Amino acid sequence: RGGVQSRLPIQGGVGGQGLFAIGELVKPGPHEMLSAWPQPAPEPKPLVNEGRKRGVSFAGRGNLIVLSPPLVIRQGDLAHGLEVMEELVGSMTQEASSC
């Protein structure tokens, strides 16, 4: 707790259960969703597409980015997926800051 969330201002919450890793994306500053649930926010779509290009399958659900690897995933592959997720969300933070 606090790791990714403290490094990425648009990361509202990080959680999950089992192998699911779920990150909530919020607007920089006060904790405010990118769009009203369950409306999809446009920001996760490029992140999901770029993740797939890098061999990591994410899903976007509203303001959520979901990583749900297969049960037979190796620990190194899972770590890679989480690193890609953090890097891509970090790039969204930089883009949002420069606007």
N, C-alpha and C positions, 0 to 999 in steps of 0.2 A: 504494500500500500504506500502511496505517496511517490513511488519511483517515476513511472511514466506520467502520472497525473501532475506531479510537481514540475516536470521538465517541459510539458506541453500545455500552454494556457488554453487551447481549445479542447483539451481532453477533460470532459466533465466528470466522468467516472469510469473506472475500470473494474471489471468483475468477470464472472463466469462460473461455470459449474462443470466439473469433469474436464474434458478437453476443450470446452468452449471458452474462448476469450472474447469478451465483449467490451468495446470502448464506446462511450457516449461522447458525441461531438457537440460542443456548445460554442456560442459566440465568445470572442475574447472579451475579457472584463468580467462583469457580473455573470453568474451562472444563468444563461438564457439559451434555450434550445434554438438550433438553426431554423427549424420550422415546427409548426404545431403538429403533434403526433395525431394520426399516423401518416401525415403527409410526408412524402420523401423529400429530404433536403437535397439540393443539387450537388453540394460539395463532395459527398462520399463517392459519387459515380466515377470521377476520374481516379480516385484512390483505389477503388475496386478494380478498375481496368488496368491500372499500372501494376497492382499486385499480381494479377493474372499473368501479365507479361513477364514478371519476375518469378513465376512458378508458384505463387501463393494464392490460394483461392479464398477470397474474402466475400462476404455478402453485405449489402447495405440494407438496413431496415429502418426507415425514417431517419433518425439522428444517430443510429447505431451502426458500428462496423463490427462484423462478426467473423471470427476465425474459428472454423469447425473442422479440424483435421480428422483424418480417418483414425480409427482405434489402433491401427498398426504402425502409426508414425514413429519414426526414430526421434529421440530427444534432440539431436542436432537439427533435424528438419523443423521441429516445432520451434526451437530457438530462432532459427532463420526466419520463420514466418512472423514471429513476434517482433524481431528486429526490423523487418520490412514494414510491418504495420506502424511501428514507432517512427521510422524514417519518413514514411509517406504522410503521416499525420503531422509530423514536424514541418514538412515542406508546406503543408496547408497553413500552418501557423505563420511561417515566414511570408507567404503570399498575402495572408490576411493583414499582417502588420504593415506591409508596404502599400496597401490601398488607402 
